[in-house]
Amino acid sequence: MNSRKTKLDENTARPDYWFMAAALLLAFFGLMMVLSASGIMAERYFDDKYLFFKKQAVFLVGGLVLMFFSSRVSKKFFYNLVYIWLIGAFLLLILCDFTPLAVNAGGAKRWLALGPLRLQPLEFAKPALVLYLAYFFSQKQDKVKTFSVGFLPPFAITGMLCLLLMLQPDFGGSVFIAMLLFFMSLVGGTRISYLLTSLIFAGGAGYMLITSSPYRLKRMTAFLDPFKSAKNEGYQLVQSLYAFGSGHFFGEGLGAGKQKLFFLPEAHNDFIMAVVGEELGFIGVLAIFLIIGLLLYRGFKIALAQEELQDKFTAYGMVLILALGFFLNLAVVMGTVPPKGVPMPFVSYGGSSLMISCLCTGVLLNLSRGKV
């Protein structure tokens, strides 16, 4: 009787409305900025300036449905199918690497074409890995300090995901997945000595991959001083910095930015925050930072409030997906890390990224019921 009452209480308890409000604000702000950043380009190449806006609006509706579903469904729907989600992520990556369904763009195969839809398997691998790691660390706490049980399995699984990503190739995606593993292992209880050793090996592997590829090496050297190659490898970063510099305090005005006029590549995708900086200025970027800060604060608070270990690790991992997306994207567009394809959660154009951001939000809202 008491367990039934507890279940009813959890189903009727309110979720964290502050967290939900921050996520929705970012999502609708992103929709507005996609319209502003993509209109000129869409009209020139597709004769429809609302093309990307309409697609993003459809993705947002789908994302909100997914958010509602994942916030209401039983946790067992995610927990009992952990290996199904993980196998699904592997299958999507394998299809992307070895079948004609893959879309080749810019010399890489990072998307799957399924009829009119394009999916990016990397985005679906992120929550699948988090669910697996949350299950693993919650069930293996008594052996998590051992090498054979606590270290090898999660690192082997993540290593295989990274290998499949490198076959696309997607160096930035591999780094993202590896960072998820590192931070999940850090709170999961893995020995620090194992983590430090793995960092050394990962750093060495990354150095070898960069120096063995002229393309990656040029991007690295361009990142260190983009203005030396402002017309080649450093072009995108230079244009991004020009956009931020042009915004000053209050910005040029919504829709009045000039860098999106075919100067800044991927203005509506990974570099959309540069358009925000130009059009809304320091005030606009600061407002986004405050909303992101609120979302992450409430997200980590949800994780800390969980009583069950698997709930705690799952919530932490879902916030981590969003946090890494925010920080890596902002670091790239501001020139503090080498350029890599990391979309801004909720804001950048792209259905896969938006849907997974909404999924993470829904799971966190689910876990927040009656907890905060």
C-alpha positions in Angstrom: 0.0 0.0 0.0 2.8 2.4 0.9 4.7 1.6 -2.3 1.6 2.3 -4.3 1.0 5.6 -2.5 4.7 6.6 -3.2 4.3 5.8 -6.9 1.1 7.9 -7.0 2.9 10.8 -5.2 5.8 10.6 -7.7 3.4 10.7 -10.7 1.5 13.7 -9.4 4.5 15.6 -8.0 5.5 18.7 -9.9 8.7 18.8 -11.9 11.3 21.5 -11.6 9.6 24.4 -13.4 12.7 26.6 -13.2 14.7 24.0 -15.2 11.8 23.6 -17.7 11.4 27.3 -18.2 15.2 27.8 -18.8 15.2 25.0 -21.4 12.1 26.3 -23.2 13.5 29.9 -23.2 16.6 28.6 -24.9 14.6 26.5 -27.4 12.3 29.3 -28.5 15.2 31.8 -28.6 17.1 29.3 -30.8 14.1 29.2 -33.2 14.2 33.0 -33.5 17.9 33.1 -34.1 17.7 30.3 -36.7 15.3 32.5 -38.6 17.6 35.5 -38.3 20.8 33.6 -39.2 19.6 31.5 -42.0 17.0 33.6 -43.9 19.4 35.3 -46.4 21.2 32.0 -47.2 18.0 30.0 -47.5 16.5 32.6 -49.9 19.6 32.7 -52.1 20.0 28.9 -52.4 16.5 27.5 -51.8 14.3 30.4 -52.8 12.5 30.2 -49.4 13.9 32.3 -46.6 11.8 30.5 -44.0 13.0 27.0 -45.0 15.4 26.3 -42.1 13.0 28.1 -39.7 10.1 25.9 -40.7 12.3 22.7 -40.4 13.5 23.8 -37.0 10.0 24.5 -35.9 9.0 21.0 -36.8 12.0 19.6 -35.0 11.0 21.7 -31.9 7.4 20.4 -31.9 8.8 16.8 -32.1 11.3 17.7 -29.4 8.6 19.0 -27.1 6.5 15.9 -27.6 9.6 13.8 -26.8 10.3 16.0 -23.7 6.7 15.5 -22.5 6.9 11.7 -23.0 10.2 11.3 -21.3 9.1 13.4 -18.4 6.0 11.3 -17.8 7.0 7.7 -18.7 8.2 5.3 -16.0 12.0 5.3 -15.4 12.0 1.6 -16.1 11.4 2.5 -19.8 15.0 3.8 -19.8 16.6 1.6 -17.2 15.3 -1.8 -18.4 16.4 -1.2 -21.9 19.9 0.2 -21.3 21.6 -2.3 -23.6 18.9 -1.9 -26.3 19.7 1.9 -26.4 23.4 1.1 -26.5 23.1 -1.5 -29.3 20.9 1.0 -31.2 23.6 3.6 -31.0 26.2 1.1 -32.3 23.9 0.1 -35.2 23.3 3.7 -36.2 27.0 4.4 -36.2 27.7 1.2 -38.2 25.1 2.2 -40.8 26.7 5.6 -41.0 30.2 4.1 -41.5 29.5 1.2 -43.8 26.3 1.6 -45.8 25.0 3.8 -48.6 22.5 5.4 -46.2 25.3 7.7 -45.0 25.4 11.3 -46.3 28.9 12.5 -47.4 29.3 16.1 -46.7 32.6 18.0 -46.3 34.6 14.8 -46.7 32.9 13.1 -43.7 30.0 10.7 -43.3 28.2 11.9 -40.1 24.6 11.8 -41.1 22.1 9.1 -42.1 19.5 9.7 -44.7 16.3 8.0 -43.8 13.8 9.2 -46.4 13.3 12.9 -45.9 15.0 12.8 -42.5 18.6 13.2 -41.7 19.9 11.8 -38.4 23.3 12.3 -36.7 24.1 9.0 -34.9 26.6 10.8 -32.6 23.7 12.7 -30.9 21.9 9.5 -30.1 25.0 7.8 -28.9 25.4 10.4 -26.1 22.3 9.6 -24.0 22.7 5.9 -24.8 26.2 6.0 -23.3 25.1 7.9 -20.3 22.3 5.4 -19.5 24.8 2.5 -19.8 27.4 4.3 -17.6 24.8 5.2 -15.0 23.6 1.6 -14.9 27.2 0.3 -14.8 28.5 2.5 -12.0 25.3 2.1 -9.9 25.5 -1.7 -10.1 29.3 -2.1 -9.7 30.1 0.1 -6.8 31.6 -2.8 -4.9 34.1 -3.5 -7.7 34.4 0.0 -9.3 38.0 0.4 -8.0 39.2 -2.8 -9.7 40.8 -2.7 -13.2 39.2 -5.7 -14.7 35.6 -4.9 -13.6 35.5 -1.2 -12.8 37.7 0.1 -15.5 37.9 -2.1 -18.6 34.2 -2.5 -19.5 33.1 1.1 -19.7 36.4 2.2 -21.4 36.1 -0.6 -23.9 32.5 0.3 -24.8 33.4 4.0 -25.1 36.5 3.1 -27.1 34.4 1.2 -29.6 32.1 4.2 -30.0 35.0 6.5 -30.5 36.5 4.2 -33.1 33.3 4.1 -35.1 33.1 7.9 -34.9 36.7 8.2 -36.1 35.9 6.1 -39.2 33.4 8.9 -40.3 35.8 10.8 -39.4 34.5 12.8 -36.5 37.4 13.8 -34.2 35.3 16.3 -32.3 32.5 13.7 -31.6 35.1 11.2 -30.3 36.4 13.9 -27.9 32.9 14.6 -26.7 32.2 10.9 -26.0 35.5 10.5 -24.3 34.8 13.5 -22.1 31.4 12.0 -21.1 33.2 8.9 -20.0 35.9 10.8 -18.1 33.4 12.9 -16.0 31.0 10.0 -15.5 33.9 7.8 -14.3 35.2 10.6 -12.0 31.9 10.7 -10.0 31.3 7.0 -10.5 34.3 6.0 -8.4 37.0 4.9 -10.9 40.5 5.1 -9.5 42.1 8.4 -10.1 45.3 6.7 -11.1 43.4 4.8 -13.9 41.8 8.1 -15.1 45.1 9.9 -15.2 46.8 7.1 -17.1 43.9 7.0 -19.6 44.3 10.8 -20.0 48.0 10.4 -20.9 47.2 7.8 -23.4 44.3 9.8 -24.8 46.4 12.9 -25.1 49.1 10.9 -26.9 46.6 9.4 -29.3 45.1 12.8 -30.0 48.5 14.2 -30.7 49.2 11.4 -33.2 45.9 11.9 -34.9 46.4 15.6 -35.3 50.0 15.4 -36.5 49.3 12.6 -38.9 46.5 14.5 -40.7 47.6 17.7 -42.6 44.0 18.9 -42.4 43.7 18.6 -38.6 47.2 20.0 -38.1 46.4 23.1 -40.2 43.2 23.7 -38.2 45.2 23.4 -35.0 47.8 25.9 -36.1 45.1 28.2 -37.5 43.4 28.1 -34.1 46.6 29.3 -32.4 46.7 32.4 -34.6 43.7 32.5 -37.0 44.6 35.9 -38.5 47.8 34.4 -40.0 45.6 32.3 -42.2 42.5 34.5 -42.3 41.6 33.6 -45.8 42.1 29.8 -45.4 41.9 27.6 -42.3 41.4 30.5 -39.9 38.6 32.1 -42.0 35.6 30.8 -40.0 37.1 31.7 -36.6 38.2 35.2 -37.8 34.7 35.9 -39.1 33.2 34.7 -35.8 35.5 37.1 -33.9 34.5 39.9 -36.2 30.9 39.2 -35.5 31.4 39.3 -31.7 33.5 42.5 -32.1 30.8 44.2 -34.2 28.1 43.6 -31.6 29.6 46.0 -29.0 27.3 46.4 -25.9 23.8 46.4 -27.4 24.4 44.8 -30.7 23.5 45.8 -34.3 19.8 44.8 -33.8 18.0 41.5 -34.3 18.2 40.6 -38.0 20.7 43.4 -38.8 23.9 41.4 -38.6 26.2 41.5 -41.6 28.4 38.4 -41.0 25.6 36.1 -41.9 25.6 37.6 -45.4 27.8 34.8 -46.7 30.8 35.9 -44.7 30.4 33.5 -41.7 30.1 29.8 -42.7 27.6 27.7 -40.7 26.0 30.9 -39.3 22.8 29.1 -38.4 24.6 25.9 -37.2 27.6 25.6 -34.9 28.5 29.4 -35.1 25.0 30.7 -34.4 26.3 32.3 -31.1 28.5 34.6 -33.2 25.3 35.9 -34.9 23.8 36.4 -31.4 26.9 38.4 -30.3 26.7 40.6 -33.4 23.0 41.2 -33.4 22.3 41.3 -29.6 25.7 42.4 -28.3 27.1 41.9 -24.9 23.7 42.2 -23.3 22.2 39.5 -25.4 25.1 37.1 -24.9 25.0 37.8 -21.1 21.3 37.0 -21.0 21.9 33.6 -22.7 24.8 32.9 -20.2 22.4 33.6 -17.3 19.7 31.3 -18.7 22.4 28.6 -19.3 23.6 29.1 -15.8 20.1 28.7 -14.4 19.5 25.6 -16.4 22.8 23.9 -15.3 22.4 25.0 -11.7 18.9 23.5 -11.5 20.0 20.4 -13.5 22.9 19.6 -11.1 20.6 20.3 -8.2 18.2 17.7 -9.6 21.1 15.2 -9.7 22.2 15.9 -6.2 18.6 15.5 -4.9 18.3 11.9 -6.1 18.2 9.1 -3.5 18.8 6.1 -5.8 22.4 5.9 -7.2 21.3 5.1 -10.7 18.9 8.1 -10.7 21.8 10.3 -9.5 24.2 9.1 -12.2 21.6 9.3 -14.9 20.6 12.9 -14.0 24.3 13.9 -13.8 25.0 12.4 -17.2 22.0 14.1 -18.8 23.1 17.5 -17.5 26.7 16.7 -18.5 25.6 16.2 -22.2 24.0 19.7 -22.1 26.9 21.3 -20.2 29.6 20.0 -22.5 27.6 21.1 -25.5 27.3 24.6 -24.1 30.9 25.0 -23.1 32.5 23.4 -26.1 30.4 25.4 -28.6 31.1 28.7 -26.9 34.8 27.9 -26.6 34.9 27.2 -30.3 33.1 30.3 -31.5 35.2 32.5 -29.2 38.4 30.9 -30.3 39.6 29.3 -27.0 39.7 25.7 -28.4 40.3 24.4 -31.9 37.2 24.4 -34.2 35.1 21.2 -34.0 31.5 20.5 -34.9 29.7 21.0 -31.6 26.2 22.4 -31.9 24.8 24.8 -29.3 22.2 22.8 -27.4 18.6 24.1 -28.1 20.0 27.1 -30.2 21.9 25.7 -33.2 19.9 24.5 -36.2 19.6 20.7 -36.4 17.0 18.2 -35.6 19.2 15.5 -34.0 20.8 17.9 -31.5 17.5 19.6 -30.6 15.7 16.3 -30.1 18.4 14.9 -27.9 18.5 18.2 -25.9 14.8 17.9 -25.3 15.2 14.2 -24.4 17.8 15.1 -21.8 15.5 17.8 -20.4 12.5 15.4 -20.2 14.5 12.7 -18.3 15.7 15.4 -15.9 12.1 16.7 -15.4 11.1 13.1 -14.8 13.7 12.6 -12.1 13.0 16.0 -10.6 9.4 15.2 -9.6 9.0 15.6 -5.8 12.8 16.0 -5.4 13.5 19.7 -5.7 
